[in-house]
Amino acid sequence: MKLLLIVASYFFGAFPTGFLLVRIASRKDIRKIGSGSTGATNVLRYGGWKLAIPVMAIDLLKGFLPAFLAVSFFADRRLAVCGLLAAVVGHCYPVYLGFRGGKGVATTVGGFLYLAPLPLLASLGLTLLVLLSTRYVSLSTLSGLLALPVLVLTLSGEKFLFWAGWLFFLLVLFRHKDNVRRLLTGTERKFGEKLNE
């Protein structure tokens, strides 16, 4: 049953929310627009809040639900982390879309919302501060996720989740490698900049 939860978490995480909503709304392929990500940030730049909000909500649920089920039915927080990891990998590399998906941020946040709400809240506070001062979504996101493991250890003392936090950070960092390159060259888009197509 535990293995089934992990496998199901991958397929749930792989559900192509952003791709489907943009396809339904405009018949466009979001993977060929902007950053090519199917996540909420790219959807926001192209389709606005009316598409980005449901994408964000479902992507958060992708991470929250595996963690919730693992703890509720198996009382196993390590299984919760494994389920969350499977969901994030599914979101980033969805089998339904040729393994081209999002960047895993909202799904990671959804899992930590259940597993470590207070450290996550502090992390989101830092994310917001960096976003307000720089207007770079990628930089603020990576800053918040970089701080999250330290906040987990400081505020909850949970060592397994501390080390897991670094794993999620590294995965999201890898998915943001093009953003990091653009940040270094000064060509990264700022928050609020819309895409034409």
C-alpha positions as CSV (number, residue, x, y, z in Angstrom):
1,M,0.0,0.0,0.0
2,K,2.9,2.4,0.8
3,L,4.4,1.8,-2.6
4,L,1.0,2.3,-4.2
5,L,0.8,5.7,-2.5
6,I,4.2,6.7,-3.9
7,V,3.3,5.6,-7.5
8,A,-0.1,7.3,-7.3
9,S,1.6,10.5,-6.0
10,Y,3.7,10.6,-9.2
11,F,0.7,10.2,-11.5
12,F,-1.3,12.8,-9.5
13,G,1.7,15.2,-9.6
14,A,2.0,14.7,-13.3
15,F,-1.5,15.9,-14.0
16,P,-0.9,18.7,-16.5
17,T,-3.0,21.4,-15.0
18,G,-1.4,24.4,-16.6
19,F,-1.1,22.8,-20.0
20,L,-4.8,21.8,-20.1
21,L,-6.2,25.1,-18.9
22,V,-4.2,27.1,-21.4
23,R,-5.0,24.6,-24.2
24,I,-8.7,24.9,-23.3
25,A,-8.7,28.7,-23.1
26,S,-6.6,29.5,-26.2
27,R,-5.6,26.2,-27.9
28,K,-2.0,27.2,-27.3
29,D,0.8,25.0,-25.9
30,I,2.2,26.7,-22.8
31,R,5.4,24.7,-23.2
32,K,6.1,26.8,-26.4
33,I,5.5,30.1,-24.6
34,G,7.7,32.1,-22.3
35,S,9.9,29.9,-20.1
36,G,8.2,26.7,-21.4
37,S,7.1,25.8,-17.9
38,T,3.5,24.5,-17.3
39,G,3.5,26.1,-13.8
40,A,1.5,29.0,-12.5
41,T,4.2,31.7,-13.1
42,N,4.4,31.1,-16.8
43,V,0.6,30.7,-17.0
44,L,0.2,34.0,-15.2
45,R,2.4,35.9,-17.7
46,Y,0.5,34.5,-20.6
47,G,-3.1,34.0,-19.4
48,G,-3.4,36.2,-16.4
49,W,-4.8,35.5,-12.9
50,K,-8.0,33.7,-14.1
51,L,-5.8,30.8,-15.4
52,A,-2.9,31.1,-12.9
53,I,-5.0,30.8,-9.7
54,P,-6.6,27.4,-10.5
55,V,-3.2,26.2,-11.7
56,M,-1.6,27.3,-8.5
57,A,-4.4,25.7,-6.3
58,I,-4.2,22.3,-8.0
59,D,-0.4,22.3,-8.0
60,L,-0.4,23.0,-4.3
61,L,-2.9,20.1,-3.8
62,K,-0.6,17.8,-5.7
63,G,1.9,18.2,-2.9
64,F,-0.4,18.5,0.1
65,L,-2.5,15.4,-0.6
66,P,0.3,12.8,-0.7
67,A,1.7,14.2,2.6
68,F,-1.7,14.3,4.2
69,L,-2.6,10.8,3.2
70,A,0.7,9.3,4.2
71,V,0.4,10.7,7.7
72,S,-3.3,10.2,8.1
73,F,-3.4,6.5,7.0
74,F,0.1,5.3,7.8
75,A,1.3,7.8,10.4
76,D,4.6,7.9,8.5
77,R,6.2,11.2,7.9
78,R,9.0,9.7,5.9
79,L,6.5,8.1,3.6
80,A,4.9,11.6,3.3
81,V,8.2,13.0,2.1
82,C,8.6,10.2,-0.4
83,G,5.1,10.7,-1.7
84,L,5.7,14.5,-1.9
85,L,9.0,13.9,-3.8
86,A,7.2,11.6,-6.2
87,A,4.5,14.3,-6.8
88,V,7.1,16.9,-7.4
89,V,9.0,14.7,-9.8
90,G,5.7,14.0,-11.6
91,H,4.9,17.7,-11.8
92,C,8.4,18.4,-13.3
93,Y,8.6,15.4,-15.5
94,P,5.0,14.4,-16.4
95,V,4.6,11.2,-18.3
96,Y,1.5,12.7,-20.0
97,L,3.5,15.5,-21.7
98,G,6.7,13.8,-22.7
99,F,8.3,14.6,-19.3
100,R,8.2,18.4,-19.9
101,G,6.3,20.0,-17.1
102,G,6.7,22.7,-14.4
103,K,9.4,23.6,-11.9
104,G,8.0,22.0,-8.8
105,V,7.7,25.0,-6.6
106,A,3.9,25.0,-5.8
107,T,3.9,21.3,-5.4
108,T,6.8,21.4,-2.9
109,V,5.1,24.2,-1.0
110,G,1.9,22.2,-0.9
111,G,3.6,19.3,0.9
112,F,5.5,21.5,3.3
113,L,2.2,23.4,4.1
114,Y,1.1,20.2,5.7
115,L,4.4,18.9,7.0
116,A,6.0,22.1,8.3
117,P,3.5,25.0,8.2
118,L,5.4,27.4,10.5
119,P,8.8,27.1,8.8
120,L,7.0,27.4,5.4
121,L,5.2,30.5,6.5
122,A,8.6,32.1,7.5
123,S,10.0,30.9,4.2
124,L,7.2,32.5,2.3
125,G,7.7,35.7,4.2
126,L,11.3,35.8,3.0
127,T,10.2,35.0,-0.5
128,L,7.8,37.9,-0.5
129,L,10.4,40.3,0.8
130,V,12.9,39.3,-2.0
131,L,10.1,39.6,-4.6
132,L,9.0,43.0,-3.4
133,S,12.6,44.3,-3.5
134,T,13.7,42.7,-6.8
135,R,10.5,41.7,-8.7
136,Y,12.3,38.5,-9.7
137,V,10.0,35.5,-9.1
138,S,12.8,33.0,-9.7
139,L,15.2,34.7,-7.3
140,S,12.6,35.1,-4.6
141,T,11.5,31.5,-4.9
142,L,15.0,30.1,-4.7
143,S,15.8,32.3,-1.7
144,G,12.7,31.1,0.2
145,L,13.4,27.4,-0.6
146,L,17.1,27.8,0.3
147,A,16.1,29.1,3.7
148,L,13.4,26.5,4.2
149,P,15.5,23.6,5.5
150,V,17.3,25.9,8.0
151,L,13.9,27.1,9.2
152,V,12.6,23.6,9.5
153,L,15.6,22.6,11.7
154,T,15.4,25.8,13.7
155,L,11.6,25.9,14.3
156,S,10.8,22.2,14.5
157,G,14.1,20.4,15.0
158,E,13.0,17.7,12.5
159,K,16.3,16.4,11.1
160,F,14.9,14.1,8.4
161,L,12.7,16.9,7.0
162,F,15.7,19.3,7.2
163,W,17.7,17.0,4.9
164,A,14.7,16.4,2.7
165,G,14.3,20.2,2.4
166,W,17.8,20.4,0.7
167,L,16.8,17.7,-1.7
168,F,13.7,19.6,-2.8
169,F,15.7,22.8,-3.0
170,L,18.3,21.2,-5.3
171,L,15.6,19.7,-7.5
172,V,13.9,23.1,-7.9
173,L,17.2,24.8,-8.4
174,F,18.0,22.4,-11.3
175,R,14.6,23.1,-12.8
176,H,15.4,26.9,-12.6
177,K,18.9,26.6,-14.2
178,D,17.8,28.7,-17.2
179,N,16.3,31.3,-14.9
180,V,19.6,31.4,-13.0
181,R,21.5,31.9,-16.3
182,R,19.2,34.8,-17.2
183,L,19.6,36.3,-13.8
184,L,23.3,36.3,-14.2
185,T,23.1,37.9,-17.6
186,G,20.4,40.4,-16.6
187,T,17.8,39.1,-19.0
188,E,15.3,37.5,-16.6
189,R,11.8,38.8,-16.7
190,K,10.4,40.6,-13.7
191,F,7.1,40.0,-12.0
192,G,4.2,41.6,-13.8
193,E,5.7,41.4,-17.3
194,K,3.2,39.8,-19.6
195,L,4.1,37.6,-22.6
196,N,2.7,38.4,-26.0
197,E,3.1,34.7,-27.0
